[in-house]
């Protein structure tokens, strides 16, 4: 089980690798997380868009900017001694595995939904994690093989070799519940010399096809994801489109069908970024027309007010009060500014170790048993 656990851990570790970075200023006095040899590059956002344009189509994307998170957020929420310890761990990783997490440019998780089968059965969505960096992708694949304990097997697809692994507990359960079959296998592949992808096998094959120019992600989806180029984290998705695809509104795998209601209602974007004093949440959701935007905005505002009146935690109440929902044209806009200090204190409070109960408790004074009363027999 330990080796089985190491494989997904390694996959996540590979995501902490990047191709190019822009050094950030450290305004806290804590150790700087950017390597001294950081190369100067063209604007990172455009490079990211160019790189991501080679990915397969996706219904939801999550983008993280680990470089800014490490340089600007971590020093604020972690004590200096913990940052120093982290730096030492990074040096060990670089020395032993040739991977320096400080060189991260981006992490992207993609999710796509699938049409029903020809037998009209619902299919679970597929997921893909991609990391690109100044790495030797093949060396990291070899490391993944070692971490999997020999469970990684090869499959040739086009000009690439996928490493696939069956997750035995899920595969065994899938014999009783076929729905779990889509989660019983994971894989990893080097998309190019410095890009590694991990995820469900079908999505990995689609990523290889996209690298050859087939069914790539749309420019519209990427532009939505990169709506704020300074975001620490951003998310973009198409919930109604995903629902329609999964439940046959667009046909099945065997039969195409033109959707009767082809709408972008519900398509959303959200991001978290920061300035000198605040973390800033920004979001937008498409509603197709101004009237619908106002109706849904009023509904959400009412639900937000109800939530604020029922939540008892003061910190949660303060965060809810900062949320502002307004209609703008055919979109609903979400805006919230949270003071950095408020969130830092909240995170530090969560990171504190729980107080241990007193290991030794005063033993109770044993009570003496009452003496038994002698009963006299009557003559």
Secondary structure, 3 states (H helix, E strand, C coil): CHHHHHHHHHHHHHCCCCCCCCCCCCCCCCCCCCCCCCCCCCCHHHHHHHHHCCCECCCEEEEECHHHHHHHHHHHHCCHHHHHHHHHHHHHHHHHHCCCHHHCCCEEEEEECCCECCCCCCCCCEEEEEEECCCCHHHHHHHHHHHCCCCCEEEEECCEEEEEEECHHHHHHHCCCHHHHHHCEEEEEEEECCEEEEECHHHHHHHHHHHCCCCECCHHHHHHHCCCCCCCEEEEECHHHHHHHHCCCCEECCCECCCCCCCCCCCEEEEEEECCCEEEEEEEEECCCHHHHHHHHHHHHHHHHHHHHHCCCHHHHHHHHCCEEEEECCEEEEEEEEEHHHHHHHHHHHHCCCCCCCCCCCCCCCCCCCCCCCCCCCC
